């Protein structure tokens, strides 16, 4: 499916992570988000032409940079991002 862009809006409350993921299919809530130190994991369920699609993320934040990996039904995919506000 190639490189895709999106926006994560992340909010923490202690060890709980919430927020949204915005991409080609719209805005979806972050689910099951957990924070430990500068790392987090969460899932997003979104719509796709093939039906519901579940993506699990494991990421680290260092300064203004986010790196990690998504696990999708199509296999693993790298995640890279940068802070744009906050």
C-alpha positions as CSV (number, residue, x, y, z in Angstrom):
1,X,0.0,0.0,0.0
2,X,3.0,2.3,0.1
3,X,3.9,5.2,2.3
4,X,0.9,6.9,3.9
5,X,0.6,10.1,5.9
6,X,-1.5,10.8,8.9
7,X,-1.8,12.7,12.1
8,X,-1.9,11.4,15.6
9,X,-3.3,13.5,18.3
10,X,-2.1,12.0,21.6
11,X,-3.1,12.8,25.2
12,X,-1.8,11.2,28.3
13,X,-3.3,10.8,31.8
14,X,-0.8,9.0,33.9
15,X,-0.1,5.6,32.1
16,X,-3.2,6.0,29.9
17,X,-3.0,7.2,26.3
18,X,-6.0,8.5,24.4
19,X,-6.5,10.5,21.2
20,X,-7.2,10.1,17.5
21,X,-5.6,8.9,14.3
22,X,-6.4,10.8,11.2
23,X,-5.6,9.4,7.8
24,X,-7.1,8.6,4.4
25,X,-10.2,7.0,5.8
26,X,-11.0,9.7,8.3
27,X,-10.5,10.2,12.1
28,X,-10.5,7.1,14.4
29,X,-10.1,6.9,18.2
30,X,-6.9,5.6,19.8
31,X,-7.8,2.5,21.8
32,X,-6.1,0.5,24.6
33,X,-3.4,3.1,24.8
34,X,-0.7,2.6,27.4
35,X,2.3,4.8,28.3
36,X,5.6,3.7,29.9
37,X,8.3,6.2,30.1
38,X,8.8,7.6,26.6
39,X,7.2,4.6,24.9
40,X,3.6,3.8,24.2
41,X,1.4,1.2,22.6
42,X,-2.1,1.5,21.3
43,X,-4.5,0.2,18.6
44,X,-6.6,1.9,16.0
45,X,-9.6,0.4,14.2
46,X,-10.3,2.1,10.9
47,X,-12.4,1.5,7.8
48,X,-10.9,0.2,4.6
49,X,-12.3,-0.9,1.2
50,X,-11.8,-4.5,2.5
51,X,-13.7,-3.9,5.7
52,X,-12.6,-3.0,9.3
53,X,-8.8,-2.8,9.7
54,X,-7.0,-3.1,13.1
55,X,-3.6,-1.5,13.5
56,X,-1.5,-2.0,16.6
57,X,1.3,0.5,17.3
58,X,4.4,0.4,19.5
59,X,6.3,3.7,19.5
60,X,8.9,5.8,21.3
61,X,9.0,9.5,21.6
62,X,12.5,11.2,21.8
63,X,12.3,15.0,21.9
64,X,10.1,15.9,19.0
65,X,10.6,12.7,17.1
66,X,8.3,9.6,17.1
67,X,9.5,6.2,15.8
68,X,8.0,2.8,16.0
69,X,6.2,0.0,14.2
70,X,2.7,-0.8,13.3
71,X,1.4,-4.3,13.0
72,X,-1.3,-4.6,10.3
73,X,-3.1,-7.5,8.6
74,X,-0.7,-6.8,5.7
75,X,2.4,-7.2,7.9
76,X,4.6,-4.8,9.8
77,X,5.1,-1.1,8.8
78,X,7.5,1.5,10.2
79,X,6.1,4.6,11.8
80,X,8.0,7.9,11.8
81,X,6.8,11.3,12.8
82,X,7.5,14.6,14.3
83,X,5.7,16.9,16.8
84,X,3.9,19.7,15.1
85,X,2.4,21.4,18.2
86,X,2.1,21.1,22.0
